[in-house]
């Protein structure tokens, strides 16, 4: 069944969702108030890097299945289902989520709706938001309904996560809303994707709880790295041993520089802030330490770099990585750029290379130097810092890099390189949580 779908907000989530809905066979209209971005997308240019996304978007534009507009009136006339994919950033001066973009989008759309329609939230919001927005929609557009369908995208794998999700969560109050959502996702459901139909609050909490659990798992192994550094134990071997326990598992139990990006840090802070608003302030207090452990890893990496060099003042340092994770050009709250700036603040001359994120890194951190290759970044370096685990960096031959550096010394901030291989090539190899 083909459904006419509107995607409101064409940032990272919205562009991906719009293109993937077209891939699932629906007619899709993307909406945003940013005229420059809409024009860019109409021309087939995606303003971000996500594997497979550009090709898919251009194909559906050419076939006429996907279009973009700045008009909410056109969206209201066109769509049967309207997905809210706008941002929910951290509010200035607070840990709470800023819902102004969500509320503005709902009000703008509801004012134009004249017949039956389903508004579906996908963005991460504090629990209780959907119920309030449902009242707004029904008051402004009596024929409309609201549901919540949280996203679980991983940057770098977002296309597959949309087309082949590991689960679908539908928060709805009517059978008609659930039926429409089943029609939208009929292909993934037919392929065996589990569906959890629940109420608004549970649907909102699924995403918040998933992020909190993931952040806790990452910070747990990084806390163990601190213990390993104090005892001479090896955190990589510890993580490997823990991962064989079926109750724990290997996934995301990788010690290193910690998490970043535009979602996970601000989402766990907003979750804790919402618990405080609900009077359950002690319940999620552990997330404060999860956040603190994560940030401590960045400071520890800077100290490890200084230890390796006998001080950073006047040193030349090559930084491999700028994006917060591989297969993405996203530099929001990037641990790599944080460390690069901190090392430069200690008096080092820093040169950064990243396979995809250089343009965004230049805008975010214009005071750093940038290079067009790992080899160019490492030229004359007293120290190399590996801070984003791109496959390209893992495949570097240390023997080939040796002639261009000033000193053969590397700090692996992601525990993703082979220490035996680097040491065999005459390099001094150091890493977080390893002797």
N, C-alpha and C positions, 0 to 999 in steps of 0.2 A: 504494500500500500504506500503510495506516494503522499507525503505530508508537506504542506507549505510551511516552511520554517523560517522564522526571523531570529537572527542572533544579534543581540544588542550589546555593543562594546566589542571592538575588533583589536584588542590587545592580544597578548600571547594566547590566552584561553579562547577568546572569541574567534580569532582567525583560524586556529586549529579546529575548533568545533564546527565552524561554518563549512570549511573544506571537507571535513569528515562526514558531515551530514549529507553533503552533496554526493560524496563517495558511496554512501549508503542508499542512494537513489532518490533523495528528496530534492524539492525545489527550495533554494535557500536565498535569503536576502540578508546581508550584513548591514548593520546600522551603527553609525558613530557620529558624534558632533564634530570630530576633527576632520575638516574638509580635505586637508592635505593628505592625511592617511587614507581616506576613502578614495581619493584620486589615484594615489599610488597603487592601491589594491585593484582598482579598475584596470590599471595598466598591466596587472599581473606581477607586480613587484611586492614581495613579502618583506617587511622591514625587520625581520629577525631570522635567526638561523634555527631551523628545526628539521632534522633529516626527513626527506620525502615530502615536506609540506609545499614547497614552491611548485614543484612539478604537478602535484595534485590540484592545487589552486588554479594554476594556468589552464589545465585541461578542462576543468569544470566551468571556468569563465568562457573558454572557447566554445563549449557545448551549450552555453546559455543556462546551465543548471544553477549557476551561482552569480549573484549580482550584489552591488553595494550601493548604499544611499545614505544621505544625511537626514532624510525626511521620516519623522515618526508617523506622519499621516499615511505615507506610502506603506510603511511597515504594518500599520494597523489594518489597512485595506487588504494587504497581501496575505498576512500570516494566519495560520490556524494555531501554531504553537510558537511562543516567543520566549527564547532563552535569554536570561540575564547573565551576561558574562563580563560585567564591569568590575573594576578593581575595588578592593577593600583594604587600602593601605593602613598602616599604623597611624593613629591620630597624633598630630603634633603635640608634644609635651605630655603624652599619655601612652600607656600600653594598649589601650582600647582600640578597636577597629573603627576606622572612619567610614561610615555608611552613607555619606552624602551622595556619592556617585550612584549607589544602588537606589536610594530614595528618589533622586532626580530622574533616573531612567524609568522607574515605575510610574511616577507622576506624569511624566511626558507621554508615556505609552498609554496609560489608562485614560488620559484626557482625549485620546483619539479613537479609542475602541468603541464601536457601535453595535457589535454583534457578539456571538459566542467566540471565545478565545481562551487559550490556556497560557498563562504566564508561568514560566519555569525558572526557578533560581538555580544557578550552577555555582556561583561564587561562594567562597567561604565566609560565613557570617556568624555572629554570636547567636547562641540558642535563644529562641524567642522572636527572632527577626521575621521569620516566615509567617507566623501567625499575625503579626502586626501588619505586614505587607499585604496579606490576604484580605484583611479588613479594608485596606486602602483601595485595592483593586476592585473589590465587590461594591464598595461605596461609589466609586467613580464610574465603573462599568458593570452594571448589574448582570450582564450576560457572560462575564468573564470569571475564570477560576484561577487558582494558583496552586502550584506544586513545587516541591523541592527535590532536585536531582544533583547531588554534590558531585564535583569532578574529583578524579584521583589521578591526574596526569603527572607523569614524571618528565621533566624537561630532558630532551634527547630521545625520548621514547613516546612522545605524546600522541603521534599518529596511531601507533599500534594500541596504545592505551585507550584510545577513543573507539577504534574499529573493533578491537578484540579485548574489551575490558574484563578484568578478573571478577568484577561484580557490578551490578547496577542497583542503586538505592533510589526508591521512589517514595518520597513523602507526600501524601495526598489525603484529601478529605472526601473525595468523591470517586465513584466507580468510573465516571466519564473521564476524569483526569488520568486515572490509571490506564484505561483503555487507550487513550491517545499516546501516552508514554510507551506502552507496549508496541503500538504501531510505529512510532519513531525508531525504536530499537529492535524491530522485528528480526532483522538479520543476525545481530549478535545473540539475541535470545534463542533463535532457532539453532544457532551453533553451540548452544549449551551454556551461555553465560548465566550465572545465578542471579535471580532477582529478589531483592528484599523490599517488600511493600510495607510501609510503616507510617507513622505520623510525622508531623513537621519537626518536632523537637528531636526525635531520634535521628531523622535524616540529617539534621544540622550537626548533631553530636558525632555522627559517624566520622565525618571529615576531621573535626577537631580532635577527636580521640585518636584517630589514626595518625595524625601529625604528632600528637603528644607522645604516642607510643614509639614512633620512629625516632623522634628526637631523643627520647630517653634511652633507646637502645644504642644510638650513636654515642651519646655522652657517657653511657655506662662504660663502654669499652675504652673510651678516652680517659675516663677516671681510672680505669685499670692501668692505662699507660703511665699515669702519674705514679701509681704504686710500683710499676715495673721499673721506672727510672730510679725510684728510691731503693730498690732491692737488687737490681741487676738482672731481673727477669726479662723475658722477651715477650712483648705484648702480641706480636704477630703469631707466635706459637701458642700463646695463651688463647687467643681468639679462635685459632684453628681447633684447638682441643674443645673449647666451649661449644663451637658450632656443631660438633657431632652429636651433641645432646639434642634429641628430638624436640625437647621442650623449648629450646633456644634457637637453634638453626644458624646457618652461616650468613644469611642475607643481612646486609647492613651492619655486620659486626666487624667492620674494617676500621682499625684505629688510624688516626691521622690528624689532619688539621681541622676536622669538624665540618659542620654543615653551614650553609649560607643560602643565598638566593632571596627572591622577593616574596616567598611564601612561608617556609617553615619557621624562621625566626619570629616574624611578626605574628604568625598564627598561634604559636604557643604562648606568646605574651598576651594576645587578645583573649585566648581561652582562660588564662589565669585571671585576667582582669574581669571577665564575665562571671567567673566563679565568685569573685569578691562582691560583685554587684548582686548576686543571688544569695549572699549571706553564707556561702560555702567557702570562705576565704582560705581556710586551712587545708581544704581538700586537695587543691592543686598547687600548694606551696612548693612541692618538690620540683615543679617546673622552673622555679627561679634558679635552683642549683643546676638543673639541666642546662639552662641558658648560660650560667656562669662558667660551668665546666667547658662548654663549647668555646666561649670567648677566651678562656685561659689558654687553650691550645695555641691560639694565634700568638699570644705573648710568649709562650714557651718556645715556639718556633723561632721568634726573633732572638731570644736568649741563646738558643742552640746555635744559630747562625753566628752570633757574636763569639761564643765559645770556640767555634770552629776556626774563626779568623783571628782570635786574640784581640777582639774589638773590631767594630765596623767602620770606624772613622777612616776615611780615605780609601777604603776598599772598593773594588769593582765587583758588583754582584749581578749575576744573570738570574732572572726569574722566569721559569718555564711555567706558563699558565696565567691567565687573567680572569677567565670565566669562573663562576662559582662551582661548576662541575663540567665534565667533558660532554661533548656533543651538544653544546649550547653556547650562544654568544652573550648570555645574560651575565652581567657583572654586578647586579644588585647585591649588596652585602656580601661581596666576594671575599672569602678568607685570603685568597691569593693577592688581590690588590691591597687588602688591609696590611698584610705582611710586607709587601713591596714598599708601601708608603712608610711603614714604621721603620724598616731597614734604612730607607733613605733618610728618615728623620734622625737616625743615629749617625749620619755622616757618610754613608756609603753612596757610591754612584751606581744607580740601579738601571738595568736595561731589561725590558719585559718583552717576551714573545708568547703569542697564543695563536693557534691555527685559525680561529674564527672570531675572536672577541677583541681584536686590536682597535677597531673603530670605536666600539662602545667604551673600551678602556681609556682611549684618548679623551673622550668626552667626560668620563667620570673622574679620571686622574690625569689631567693635562701636565702636571709637574713631573711625571715620570718620563723616562726615555723608552722608546719602543724600537724593535727590530723586526725584520721580515722573515727571520728563520731562527731556529734554535742555535745554529752555528754562529750566526751573526750576533745574537744576544750574548753568547758565551765568549766572544773574542776578547782576550785579555783579562777574563774574569778571575778573581781570586777565590770565588765561591759560586757554585750553581745551586739554586733552590728549585726543587721540583714541587710545585704547589697545586697543579691541576692534573689529574691522571688521564690525560689524553693518550690514546694508543700510540700516537706519533712519538711521544716522549719515552714510552716504554720500549719502543723499538730502536731507540738511539744506540748506536755502537759506541761505547765509551772510548774505545781505542781510536776511533775516528775523530772524536771530540777533543782528545788529549792534546793534539798539536796546537790548537787555537787558544786554549785557556792559559791564564797566567799561573794558576795553581790547580792541581787535580783534586778538587774537594767538592763534594756534593752533599746536600742535606735533603733527604727525601721526606717531604711533608705529608705524603700520602701513603707511604709504605707500599708502593706499587712497583718499585724497581727491584731488580735482582741484585742484592748486595754482593754476592759472590762474583757475579759478572763484572761489576764495577771495581771491586777490590782487586780482581785478577788483572785488570787493566792499569793498576797502579794508582787508583783513586782512593782517597779517604772518604768513606761512606758513613754518614750519620743519619739517624731517623728517630722520630718521636717514639718513646717507649721501648727502645731496643738498646742492648748493651753495645 
